[in-house]
Amino acid sequence: MKHFKPDATTARPNFARWLLAQQKRDDQIGELAKAARRDPRFPIEGCVADVGTRLNKLEADPDMHCALEDAELEWLSY
């Protein structure tokens, strides 16, 4: 699977928008992205903490919180 790797002139994408772009993945991050796309109140311009807050408000399954942690680590690696 190819992952977005910015060059020196490219800024890291916004976390929430990056997450939404992960919908085609066949893992927990992909499942989180699909759930985010279905949520009309998902913080599209949000940071990791904003997404976590939204998951808490929705009383999301613990697996979604684990997926968020994995997504954050991957996003930070860019």
PDB file with SEQRES, HELIX, SHEET and CRYST1 records, atoms N, CA, C and O in Angstrom:
SEQRES   1 A   78  MET LYS HIS PHE LYS PRO ASP ALA THR THR ALA ARG PRO          
SEQRES   2 A   78  ASN PHE ALA ARG TRP LEU LEU ALA GLN GLN LYS ARG ASP          
SEQRES   3 A   78  ASP GLN ILE GLY GLU LEU ALA LYS ALA ALA ARG ARG ASP          
SEQRES   4 A   78  PRO ARG PHE PRO ILE GLU GLY CYS VAL ALA ASP VAL GLY          
SEQRES   5 A   78  THR ARG LEU ASN LYS LEU GLU ALA ASP PRO ASP MET HIS          
SEQRES   6 A   78  CYS ALA LEU GLU ASP ALA GLU LEU GLU TRP LEU SER TYR          
HELIX    1 AA1 PHE A   15  LEU A   20  1                                   6    
HELIX    2 AA2 GLN A   28  ARG A   38  1                                  11    
HELIX    3 AA3 VAL A   48  LYS A   57  1                                  10    
HELIX    4 AA4 PRO A   62  LEU A   76  1                                  15    
CRYST1    1.000    1.000    1.000  90.00  90.00  90.00 P 1           1          
ATOM      1  N   MET A   1       0.836  -1.167   0.000  1.00  0.00           N  
ATOM      2  CA  MET A   1       0.000   0.000   0.000  1.00  0.00           C  
ATOM      3  C   MET A   1       0.886   1.237   0.000  1.00  0.00           C  
ATOM      4  O   MET A   1       1.835   1.325   0.779  1.00  0.00           O  
ATOM      5  N   LYS A   2       0.581   2.185  -0.866  1.00  0.00           N  
ATOM      6  CA  LYS A   2       1.334   3.428  -0.918  1.00  0.00           C  
ATOM      7  C   LYS A   2       0.761   4.398   0.107  1.00  0.00           C  
ATOM      8  O   LYS A   2      -0.452   4.479   0.302  1.00  0.00           O  
ATOM      9  N   HIS A   3       1.646   5.117   0.747  1.00  0.00           N  
ATOM     10  CA  HIS A   3       1.244   6.129   1.703  1.00  0.00           C  
ATOM     11  C   HIS A   3       1.774   7.472   1.241  1.00  0.00           C  
ATOM     12  O   HIS A   3       2.833   7.555   0.618  1.00  0.00           O  
ATOM     13  N   PHE A   4       1.039   8.506   1.548  1.00  0.00           N  
ATOM     14  CA  PHE A   4       1.425   9.864   1.202  1.00  0.00           C  
ATOM     15  C   PHE A   4       2.705  10.231   1.942  1.00  0.00           C  
ATOM     16  O   PHE A   4       2.770  10.145   3.169  1.00  0.00           O  
ATOM     17  N   LYS A   5       3.711  10.637   1.196  1.00  0.00           N  
ATOM     18  CA  LYS A   5       4.969  11.103   1.784  1.00  0.00           C  
ATOM     19  C   LYS A   5       5.262  12.490   1.220  1.00  0.00           C  
ATOM     20  O   LYS A   5       5.657  12.617   0.061  1.00  0.00           O  
ATOM     21  N   PRO A   6       5.072  13.521   2.023  1.00  0.00           N  
ATOM     22  CA  PRO A   6       5.331  14.862   1.510  1.00  0.00           C  
ATOM     23  C   PRO A   6       6.810  15.111   1.300  1.00  0.00           C  
ATOM     24  O   PRO A   6       7.648  14.518   1.979  1.00  0.00           O  
ATOM     25  N   ASP A   7       7.134  15.993   0.354  1.00  0.00           N  
ATOM     26  CA  ASP A   7       8.524  16.393   0.202  1.00  0.00           C  
ATOM     27  C   ASP A   7       8.772  17.591   1.128  1.00  0.00           C  
ATOM     28  O   ASP A   7       7.885  17.982   1.886  1.00  0.00           O  
ATOM     29  N   ALA A   8       9.935  18.152   1.069  1.00  0.00           N  
ATOM     30  CA  ALA A   8      10.313  19.230   1.984  1.00  0.00           C  
ATOM     31  C   ALA A   8       9.425  20.467   1.849  1.00  0.00           C  
ATOM     32  O   ALA A   8       9.323  21.259   2.786  1.00  0.00           O  
ATOM     33  N   THR A   9       8.785  20.636   0.700  1.00  0.00           N  
ATOM     34  CA  THR A   9       7.950  21.816   0.487  1.00  0.00           C  
ATOM     35  C   THR A   9       6.483  21.563   0.794  1.00  0.00           C  
ATOM     36  O   THR A   9       5.671  22.486   0.723  1.00  0.00           O  
ATOM     37  N   THR A  10       6.132  20.343   1.131  1.00  0.00           N  
ATOM     38  CA  THR A  10       4.744  19.985   1.386  1.00  0.00           C  
ATOM     39  C   THR A  10       4.493  19.899   2.886  1.00  0.00           C  
ATOM     40  O   THR A  10       5.208  19.199   3.604  1.00  0.00           O  
ATOM     41  N   ALA A  11       3.484  20.608   3.350  1.00  0.00           N  
ATOM     42  CA  ALA A  11       3.125  20.549   4.764  1.00  0.00           C  
ATOM     43  C   ALA A  11       2.323  19.277   5.039  1.00  0.00           C  
ATOM     44  O   ALA A  11       1.646  18.752   4.155  1.00  0.00           O  
ATOM     45  N   ARG A  12       2.408  18.799   6.263  1.00  0.00           N  
ATOM     46  CA  ARG A  12       1.611  17.632   6.671  1.00  0.00           C  
ATOM     47  C   ARG A  12       0.140  18.004   6.547  1.00  0.00           C  
ATOM     48  O   ARG A  12      -0.252  19.100   6.947  1.00  0.00           O  
ATOM     49  N   PRO A  13      -0.678  17.115   6.003  1.00  0.00           N  
ATOM     50  CA  PRO A  13      -2.102  17.418   5.873  1.00  0.00           C  
ATOM     51  C   PRO A  13      -2.773  17.483   7.242  1.00  0.00           C  
ATOM     52  O   PRO A  13      -2.305  16.877   8.206  1.00  0.00           O  
ATOM     53  N   ASN A  14      -3.852  18.210   7.311  1.00  0.00           N  
ATOM     54  CA  ASN A  14      -4.686  18.273   8.508  1.00  0.00           C  
ATOM     55  C   ASN A  14      -5.065  16.845   8.908  1.00  0.00           C  
ATOM     56  O   ASN A  14      -5.382  16.027   8.044  1.00  0.00           O  
ATOM     57  N   PHE A  15      -5.037  16.537  10.209  1.00  0.00           N  
ATOM     58  CA  PHE A  15      -5.280  15.165  10.653  1.00  0.00           C  
ATOM     59  C   PHE A  15      -6.652  14.651  10.223  1.00  0.00           C  
ATOM     60  O   PHE A  15      -6.747  13.571   9.640  1.00  0.00           O  
ATOM     61  N   ALA A  16      -7.698  15.394  10.496  1.00  0.00           N  
ATOM     62  CA  ALA A  16      -9.046  14.902  10.194  1.00  0.00           C  
ATOM     63  C   ALA A  16      -9.239  14.678   8.696  1.00  0.00           C  
ATOM     64  O   ALA A  16      -9.850  13.690   8.289  1.00  0.00           O  
ATOM     65  N   ARG A  17      -8.728  15.576   7.889  1.00  0.00           N  
ATOM     66  CA  ARG A  17      -8.833  15.395   6.434  1.00  0.00           C  
ATOM     67  C   ARG A  17      -8.003  14.203   5.975  1.00  0.00           C  
ATOM     68  O   ARG A  17      -8.423  13.451   5.095  1.00  0.00           O  
ATOM     69  N   TRP A  18      -6.821  14.029   6.572  1.00  0.00           N  
ATOM     70  CA  TRP A  18      -5.995  12.865   6.252  1.00  0.00           C  
ATOM     71  C   TRP A  18      -6.759  11.584   6.601  1.00  0.00           C  
ATOM     72  O   TRP A  18      -6.784  10.630   5.824  1.00  0.00           O  
ATOM     73  N   LEU A  19      -7.377  11.582   7.778  1.00  0.00           N  
ATOM     74  CA  LEU A  19      -8.132  10.396   8.203  1.00  0.00           C  
ATOM     75  C   LEU A  19      -9.255  10.085   7.219  1.00  0.00           C  
ATOM     76  O   LEU A  19      -9.433   8.929   6.835  1.00  0.00           O  
ATOM     77  N   LEU A  20      -9.998  11.076   6.815  1.00  0.00           N  
ATOM     78  CA  LEU A  20     -11.092  10.856   5.868  1.00  0.00           C  
ATOM     79  C   LEU A  20     -10.592  10.266   4.552  1.00  0.00           C  
ATOM     80  O   LEU A  20     -11.322   9.530   3.888  1.00  0.00           O  
ATOM     81  N   ALA A  21      -9.383  10.574   4.179  1.00  0.00           N  
ATOM     82  CA  ALA A  21      -8.808  10.057   2.930  1.00  0.00           C  
ATOM     83  C   ALA A  21      -8.393   8.591   3.044  1.00  0.00           C  
ATOM     84  O   ALA A  21      -7.974   7.995   2.051  1.00  0.00           O  
ATOM     85  N   GLN A  22      -8.501   8.002   4.227  1.00  0.00           N  
ATOM     86  CA  GLN A  22      -8.067   6.627   4.457  1.00  0.00           C  
ATOM     87  C   GLN A  22      -9.200   5.604   4.318  1.00  0.00           C  
ATOM     88  O   GLN A  22      -9.029   4.449   4.709  1.00  0.00           O  
ATOM     89  N   GLN A  23     -10.332   5.998   3.779  1.00  0.00           N  
ATOM     90  CA  GLN A  23     -11.521   5.145   3.722  1.00  0.00           C  
ATOM     91  C   GLN A  23     -11.358   3.839   2.953  1.00  0.00           C  
ATOM     92  O   GLN A  23     -12.074   2.876   3.227  1.00  0.00           O  
ATOM     93  N   LYS A  24     -10.461   3.787   2.025  1.00  0.00           N  
ATOM     94  CA  LYS A  24     -10.320   2.584   1.190  1.00  0.00           C  
ATOM     95  C   LYS A  24      -9.429   1.523   1.832  1.00  0.00           C  
ATOM     96  O   LYS A  24      -9.224   0.456   1.253  1.00  0.00           O  
ATOM     97  N   ARG A  25      -8.908   1.803   3.002  1.00  0.00           N  
ATOM     98  CA  ARG A  25      -8.038   0.848   3.688  1.00  0.00           C  
ATOM     99  C   ARG A  25      -8.851  -0.314   4.241  1.00  0.00           C  
ATOM    100  O   ARG A  25     -10.029  -0.163   4.565  1.00  0.00           O  
ATOM    101  N   ASP A  26      -8.214  -1.467   4.344  1.00  0.00           N  
ATOM    102  CA  ASP A  26      -8.859  -2.665   4.882  1.00  0.00           C  
ATOM    103  C   ASP A  26      -8.363  -2.964   6.288  1.00  0.00           C  
ATOM    104  O   ASP A  26      -8.021  -4.102   6.608  1.00  0.00           O  
ATOM    105  N   ASP A  27      -8.327  -1.929   7.126  1.00  0.00           N  
ATOM    106  CA  ASP A  27      -7.884  -2.115   8.509  1.00  0.00           C  
ATOM    107  C   ASP A  27      -8.737  -1.235   9.418  1.00  0.00           C  
ATOM    108  O   ASP A  27      -9.715  -0.637   8.969  1.00  0.00           O  
ATOM    109  N   GLN A  28      -8.370  -1.158  10.687  1.00  0.00           N  
ATOM    110  CA  GLN A  28      -9.164  -0.383  11.645  1.00  0.00           C  
ATOM    111  C   GLN A  28      -9.143   1.115  11.331  1.00  0.00           C  
ATOM    112  O   GLN A  28     -10.119   1.817  11.592  1.00  0.00           O  
ATOM    113  N   ILE A  29      -8.046   1.598  10.779  1.00  0.00           N  
ATOM    114  CA  ILE A  29      -8.009   3.013  10.400  1.00  0.00           C  
ATOM    115  C   ILE A  29      -9.024   3.274   9.295  1.00  0.00           C  
ATOM    116  O   ILE A  29      -9.699   4.304   9.303  1.00  0.00           O  
ATOM    117  N   GLY A  30      -9.135   2.357   8.353  1.00  0.00           N  
ATOM    118  CA  GLY A  30     -10.144   2.476   7.302  1.00  0.00           C  
ATOM    119  C   GLY A  30     -11.554   2.459   7.860  1.00  0.00           C  
ATOM    120  O   GLY A  30     -12.418   3.203   7.396  1.00  0.00           O  
ATOM    121  N   GLU A  31     -11.793   1.613   8.857  1.00  0.00           N  
ATOM    122  CA  GLU A  31     -13.116   1.559   9.495  1.00  0.00           C  
ATOM    123  C   GLU A  31     -13.421   2.868  10.216  1.00  0.00           C  
ATOM    124  O   GLU A  31     -14.544   3.371  10.159  1.00  0.00           O  
ATOM    125  N   LEU A  32     -12.417   3.413  10.893  1.00  0.00           N  
ATOM    126  CA  LEU A  32     -12.596   4.702  11.563  1.00  0.00           C  
ATOM    127  C   LEU A  32     -12.892   5.789  10.541  1.00  0.00           C  
ATOM    128  O   LEU A  32     -13.755   6.636  10.770  1.00  0.00           O  
ATOM    129  N   ALA A  33     -12.195   5.774   9.427  1.00  0.00           N  
ATOM    130  CA  ALA A  33     -12.419   6.763   8.372  1.00  0.00           C  
ATOM    131  C   ALA A  33     -13.831   6.660   7.800  1.00  0.00           C  
ATOM    132  O   ALA A  33     -14.477   7.675   7.543  1.00  0.00           O  
ATOM    133  N   LYS A  34     -14.297   5.453   7.607  1.00  0.00           N  
ATOM    134  CA  LYS A  34     -15.663   5.266   7.087  1.00  0.00           C  
ATOM    135  C   LYS A  34     -16.693   5.775   8.079  1.00  0.00           C  
ATOM    136  O   LYS A  34     -17.670   6.414   7.688  1.00  0.00           O  
ATOM    137  N   ALA A  35     -16.485   5.498   9.356  1.00  0.00           N  
ATOM    138  CA  ALA A  35     -17.405   5.986  10.397  1.00  0.00           C  
ATOM    139  C   ALA A  35     -17.384   7.509  10.453  1.00  0.00           C  
ATOM    140  O   ALA A  35     -18.423   8.146  10.628  1.00  0.00           O  
ATOM    141  N   ALA A  36     -16.193   8.089  10.302  1.00  0.00           N  
ATOM    142  CA  ALA A  36     -16.072   9.545  10.312  1.00  0.00           C  
ATOM    143  C   ALA A  36     -16.843  10.160   9.152  1.00  0.00           C  
ATOM    144  O   ALA A  36     -17.515  11.177   9.322  1.00  0.00           O  
ATOM    145  N   ARG A  37     -16.751   9.552   7.983  1.00  0.00           N  
ATOM    146  CA  ARG A  37     -17.447  10.066   6.797  1.00  0.00           C  
ATOM    147  C   ARG A  37     -18.965  10.055   7.006  1.00  0.00           C  
ATOM    148  O   ARG A  37     -19.668  10.935   6.510  1.00  0.00           O  
ATOM    149  N   ARG A  38     -19.462   9.066   7.735  1.00  0.00           N  
ATOM    150  CA  ARG A  38     -20.906   8.974   7.979  1.00  0.00           C  
ATOM    151  C   ARG A  38     -21.399   9.938   9.061  1.00  0.00           C  
ATOM    152  O   ARG A  38     -22.601  10.176   9.176  1.00  0.00           O  
ATOM    153  N   ASP A  39     -20.490  10.484   9.840  1.00  0.00           N  
ATOM    154  CA  ASP A  39     -20.844  11.351  10.963  1.00  0.00           C  
ATOM    155  C   ASP A  39     -20.998  12.795  10.494  1.00  0.00           C  
ATOM    156  O   ASP A  39     -20.010  13.419  10.106  1.00  0.00           O  
ATOM    157  N   PRO A  40     -22.216  13.339  10.520  1.00  0.00           N  
ATOM    158  CA  PRO A  40     -22.408  14.712  10.037  1.00  0.00           C  
ATOM    159  C   PRO A  40     -21.723  15.763  10.908  1.00  0.00           C  
ATOM    160  O   PRO A  40     -21.545  16.900  10.470  1.00  0.00           O  
ATOM    161  N   ARG A  41     -21.343  15.409  12.114  1.00  0.00           N  
ATOM    162  CA  ARG A  41     -20.684  16.364  13.014  1.00  0.00           C  
ATOM    163  C   ARG A  41     -19.192  16.082  13.195  1.00  0.00           C  
ATOM    164  O   ARG A  41     -18.559  16.597  14.116  1.00  0.00           O  
ATOM    165  N   PHE A  42     -18.644  15.260  12.306  1.00  0.00           N  
ATOM    166  CA  PHE A  42     -17.220  14.972  12.377  1.00  0.00           C  
ATOM    167  C   PHE A  42     -16.437  16.272  12.164  1.00  0.00           C  
ATOM    168  O   PHE A  42     -16.738  17.031  11.242  1.00  0.00           O  
ATOM    169  N   PRO A  43     -15.430  16.535  13.015  1.00  0.00           N  
ATOM    170  CA  PRO A  43     -14.669  17.791  12.904  1.00  0.00           C  
ATOM    171  C   PRO A  43     -13.665  17.759  11.741  1.00  0.00           C  
ATOM    172  O   PRO A  43     -12.491  17.447  11.936  1.00  0.00           O  
ATOM    173  N   ILE A  44     -14.128  18.077  10.561  1.00  0.00           N  
ATOM    174  CA  ILE A  44     -13.321  17.964   9.343  1.00  0.00           C  
ATOM    175  C   ILE A  44     -12.009  18.734   9.439  1.00  0.00           C  
ATOM    176  O   ILE A  44     -10.998  18.289   8.895  1.00  0.00           O  
ATOM    177  N   GLU A  45     -12.001  19.851  10.103  1.00  0.00           N  
ATOM    178  CA  GLU A  45     -10.786  20.650  10.253  1.00  0.00           C  
ATOM    179  C   GLU A  45     -10.091  20.357  11.584  1.00  0.00           C  
ATOM    180  O   GLU A  45      -9.222  21.115  12.013  1.00  0.00           O  
ATOM    181  N   GLY A  46     -10.471  19.271  12.225  1.00  0.00           N  
ATOM    182  CA  GLY A  46      -9.999  18.984  13.569  1.00  0.00           C  
ATOM    183  C   GLY A  46      -8.638  18.327  13.665  1.00  0.00           C  
ATOM    184  O   GLY A  46      -8.097  17.795  12.696  1.00  0.00           O  
ATOM    185  N   CYS A  47      -8.110  18.389  14.876  1.00  0.00           N  
ATOM    186  CA  CYS A  47      -6.859  17.721  15.210  1.00  0.00           C  
ATOM    187  C   CYS A  47      -7.194  16.365  15.848  1.00  0.00           C  
ATOM    188  O   CYS A  47      -8.365  16.002  15.964  1.00  0.00           O  
ATOM    189  N   VAL A  48      -6.186  15.639  16.249  1.00  0.00           N  
ATOM    190  CA  VAL A  48      -6.385  14.324  16.858  1.00  0.00           C  
ATOM    191  C   VAL A  48      -7.280  14.443  18.089  1.00  0.00           C  
ATOM    192  O   VAL A  48      -8.188  13.633  18.278  1.00  0.00           O  
ATOM    193  N   ALA A  49      -7.028  15.444  18.923  1.00  0.00           N  
ATOM    194  CA  ALA A  49      -7.826  15.623  20.145  1.00  0.00           C  
ATOM    195  C   ALA A  49      -9.292  15.883  19.815  1.00  0.00           C  
ATOM    196  O   ALA A  49     -10.177  15.390  20.515  1.00  0.00           O  
ATOM    197  N   ASP A  50      -9.561  16.644  18.766  1.00  0.00           N  
ATOM    198  CA  ASP A  50     -10.947  16.913  18.360  1.00  0.00           C  
ATOM    199  C   ASP A  50     -11.657  15.626  17.948  1.00  0.00           C  
ATOM    200  O   ASP A  50     -12.815  15.404  18.302  1.00  0.00           O  
ATOM    201  N   VAL A  51     -10.958  14.788  17.203  1.00  0.00           N  
ATOM    202  CA  VAL A  51     -11.532  13.515  16.774  1.00  0.00           C  
ATOM    203  C   VAL A  51     -11.766  12.621  18.004  1.00  0.00           C  
ATOM    204  O   VAL A  51     -12.800  11.961  18.102  1.00  0.00           O  
ATOM    205  N   GLY A  52     -10.818  12.602  18.928  1.00  0.00           N  
ATOM    206  CA  GLY A  52     -10.987  11.828  20.155  1.00  0.00           C  
ATOM    207  C   GLY A  52     -12.171  12.300  20.977  1.00  0.00           C  
ATOM    208  O   GLY A  52     -12.920  11.492  21.526  1.00  0.00           O  
ATOM    209  N   THR A  53     -12.336  13.612  21.059  1.00  0.00           N  
ATOM    210  CA  THR A  53     -13.485  14.180  21.775  1.00  0.00           C  
ATOM    211  C   THR A  53     -14.788  13.740  21.121  1.00  0.00           C  
ATOM    212  O   THR A  53     -15.757  13.406  21.804  1.00  0.00           O  
ATOM    213  N   ARG A  54     -14.801  13.743  19.801  1.00  0.00           N  
ATOM    214  CA  ARG A  54     -16.017  13.315  19.081  1.00  0.00           C  
ATOM    215  C   ARG A  54     -16.307  11.848  19.357  1.00  0.00           C  
ATOM    216  O   ARG A  54     -17.460  11.475  19.570  1.00  0.00           O  
ATOM    217  N   LEU A  55     -15.268  11.006  19.355  1.00  0.00           N  
ATOM    218  CA  LEU A  55     -15.459   9.591  19.663  1.00  0.00           C  
ATOM    219  C   LEU A  55     -16.023   9.420  21.071  1.00  0.00           C  
ATOM    220  O   LEU A  55     -16.892   8.579  21.298  1.00  0.00           O  
ATOM    221  N   ASN A  56     -15.528  10.219  22.014  1.00  0.00           N  
ATOM    222  CA  ASN A  56     -16.047  10.146  23.382  1.00  0.00           C  
ATOM    223  C   ASN A  56     -17.511  10.538  23.451  1.00  0.00           C  
ATOM    224  O   ASN A  56     -18.296   9.888  24.140  1.00  0.00           O  
ATOM    225  N   LYS A  57     -17.886  11.599  22.742  1.00  0.00           N  
ATOM    226  CA  LYS A  57     -19.287  12.042  22.734  1.00  0.00           C  
ATOM    227  C   LYS A  57     -20.199  10.970  22.167  1.00  0.00           C  
ATOM    228  O   LYS A  57     -21.344  10.825  22.597  1.00  0.00           O  
ATOM    229  N   LEU A  58     -19.689  10.220  21.203  1.00  0.00           N  
ATOM    230  CA  LEU A  58     -20.486   9.160  20.575  1.00  0.00           C  
ATOM    231  C   LEU A  58     -20.412   7.844  21.344  1.00  0.00           C  
ATOM    232  O   LEU A  58     -21.055   6.863  20.969  1.00  0.00           O  
ATOM    233  N   GLU A  59     -19.614   7.827  22.437  1.00  0.00           N  
ATOM    234  CA  GLU A  59     -19.382   6.603  23.198  1.00  0.00           C  
ATOM    235  C   GLU A  59     -18.945   5.472  22.265  1.00  0.00           C  
ATOM    236  O   GLU A  59     -19.481   4.364  22.288  1.00  0.00           O  
ATOM    237  N   ALA A  60     -17.953   5.803  21.449  1.00  0.00           N  
ATOM    238  CA  ALA A  60     -17.443   4.873  20.438  1.00  0.00           C  
ATOM    239  C   ALA A  60     -16.819   3.643  21.090  1.00  0.00           C  
ATOM    240  O   ALA A  60     -16.347   3.686  22.226  1.00  0.00           O  
ATOM    241  N   ASP A  61     -16.832   2.578  20.353  1.00  0.00           N  
ATOM    242  CA  ASP A  61     -16.220   1.325  20.761  1.00  0.00           C  
ATOM    243  C   ASP A  61     -14.737   1.544  21.049  1.00  0.00           C  
ATOM    244  O   ASP A  61     -14.092   2.340  20.366  1.00  0.00           O  
ATOM    245  N   PRO A  62     -14.185   0.855  22.048  1.00  0.00           N  
ATOM    246  CA  PRO A  62     -12.751   1.008  22.342  1.00  0.00           C  
ATOM    247  C   PRO A  62     -11.847   0.733  21.137  1.00  0.00           C  
ATOM    248  O   PRO A  62     -10.763   1.307  21.035  1.00  0.00           O  
ATOM    249  N   ASP A  63     -12.282  -0.133  20.232  1.00  0.00           N  
ATOM    250  CA  ASP A  63     -11.488  -0.401  19.031  1.00  0.00           C  
ATOM    251  C   ASP A  63     -11.298   0.858  18.185  1.00  0.00           C  
ATOM    252  O   ASP A  63     -10.264   1.023  17.537  1.00  0.00           O  
ATOM    253  N   MET A  64     -12.295   1.744  18.192  1.00  0.00           N  
ATOM    254  CA  MET A  64     -12.172   2.979  17.432  1.00  0.00           C  
ATOM    255  C   MET A  64     -11.135   3.906  18.063  1.00  0.00           C  
ATOM    256  O   MET A  64     -10.440   4.640  17.361  1.00  0.00           O  
ATOM    257  N   HIS A  65     -11.036   3.867  19.390  1.00  0.00           N  
ATOM    258  CA  HIS A  65     -10.012   4.665  20.069  1.00  0.00           C  
ATOM    259  C   HIS A  65      -8.620   4.110  19.761  1.00  0.00           C  
ATOM    260  O   HIS A  65      -7.668   4.871  19.586  1.00  0.00           O  
ATOM    261  N   CYS A  66      -8.509   2.803  19.698  1.00  0.00           N  
ATOM    262  CA  CYS A  66      -7.223   2.185  19.318  1.00  0.00           C  
ATOM    263  C   CYS A  66      -6.864   2.555  17.878  1.00  0.00           C  
ATOM    264  O   CYS A  66      -5.706   2.839  17.572  1.00  0.00           O  
ATOM    265  N   ALA A  67      -7.866   2.549  17.000  1.00  0.00           N  
ATOM    266  CA  ALA A  67      -7.626   2.936  15.609  1.00  0.00           C  
ATOM    267  C   ALA A  67      -7.182   4.391  15.532  1.00  0.00           C  
ATOM    268  O   ALA A  67      -6.330   4.742  14.716  1.00  0.00           O  
ATOM    269  N   LEU A  68      -7.759   5.236  16.381  1.00  0.00           N  
ATOM    270  CA  LEU A  68      -7.354   6.641  16.400  1.00  0.00           C  
ATOM    271  C   LEU A  68      -5.889   6.770  16.807  1.00  0.00           C  
ATOM    272  O   LEU A  68      -5.144   7.552  16.217  1.00  0.00           O  
ATOM    273  N   GLU A  69      -5.482   6.012  17.806  1.00  0.00           N  
ATOM    274  CA  GLU A  69      -4.072   6.038  18.232  1.00  0.00           C  
ATOM    275  C   GLU A  69      -3.150   5.582  17.099  1.00  0.00           C  
ATOM    276  O   GLU A  69      -2.108   6.190  16.852  1.00  0.00           O  
ATOM    277  N   ASP A  70      -3.546   4.507  16.416  1.00  0.00           N  
ATOM    278  CA  ASP A  70      -2.738   4.016  15.288  1.00  0.00           C  
ATOM    279  C   ASP A  70      -2.681   5.059  14.171  1.00  0.00           C  
ATOM    280  O   ASP A  70      -1.630   5.284  13.571  1.00  0.00           O  
ATOM    281  N   ALA A  71      -3.823   5.690  13.901  1.00  0.00           N  
ATOM    282  CA  ALA A  71      -3.878   6.712  12.849  1.00  0.00           C  
ATOM    283  C   ALA A  71      -2.982   7.897  13.210  1.00  0.00           C  
ATOM    284  O   ALA A  71      -2.284   8.440  12.354  1.00  0.00           O  
ATOM    285  N   GLU A  72      -3.008   8.289  14.473  1.00  0.00           N  
ATOM    286  CA  GLU A  72      -2.169   9.410  14.884  1.00  0.00           C  
ATOM    287  C   GLU A  72      -0.687   9.091  14.675  1.00  0.00           C  
ATOM    288  O   GLU A  72       0.063   9.925  14.168  1.00  0.00           O  
ATOM    289  N   LEU A  73      -0.271   7.891  15.062  1.00  0.00           N  
ATOM    290  CA  LEU A  73       1.127   7.509  14.887  1.00  0.00           C  
ATOM    291  C   LEU A  73       1.532   7.514  13.420  1.00  0.00           C  
ATOM    292  O   LEU A  73       2.615   7.978  13.062  1.00  0.00           O  
ATOM    293  N   GLU A  74       0.643   6.989  12.576  1.00  0.00           N  
ATOM    294  CA  GLU A  74       0.959   6.970  11.146  1.00  0.00           C  
ATOM    295  C   GLU A  74       1.014   8.384  10.586  1.00  0.00           C  
ATOM    296  O   GLU A  74       1.924   8.726   9.831  1.00  0.00           O  
ATOM    297  N   TRP A  75       0.036   9.204  10.960  1.00  0.00           N  
ATOM    298  CA  TRP A  75      -0.014  10.582  10.485  1.00  0.00           C  
ATOM    299  C   TRP A  75       1.228  11.356  10.929  1.00  0.00           C  
ATOM    300  O   TRP A  75       1.777  12.147  10.162  1.00  0.00           O  
ATOM    301  N   LEU A  76       1.666  11.128  12.162  1.00  0.00           N  
ATOM    302  CA  LEU A  76       2.849  11.822  12.675  1.00  0.00           C  
ATOM    303  C   LEU A  76       4.131  11.390  11.967  1.00  0.00           C  
ATOM    304  O   LEU A  76       5.118  12.125  11.967  1.00  0.00           O  
ATOM    305  N   SER A  77       4.118  10.217  11.373  1.00  0.00           N  
ATOM    306  CA  SER A  77       5.314   9.726  10.697  1.00  0.00           C  
ATOM    307  C   SER A  77       5.559  10.408   9.351  1.00  0.00           C  
ATOM    308  O   SER A  77       6.591  10.178   8.722  1.00  0.00           O  
ATOM    309  N   TYR A  78       4.645  11.222   8.917  1.00  0.00           N  
ATOM    310  CA  TYR A  78       4.776  11.917   7.627  1.00  0.00           C  
ATOM    311  C   TYR A  78       5.702  13.087   7.761  1.00  0.00           C  
ATOM    312  O   TYR A  78       5.942  13.799   6.785  1.00  0.00           O  
TER     313      TYR A  78                                                      
END                                                                             
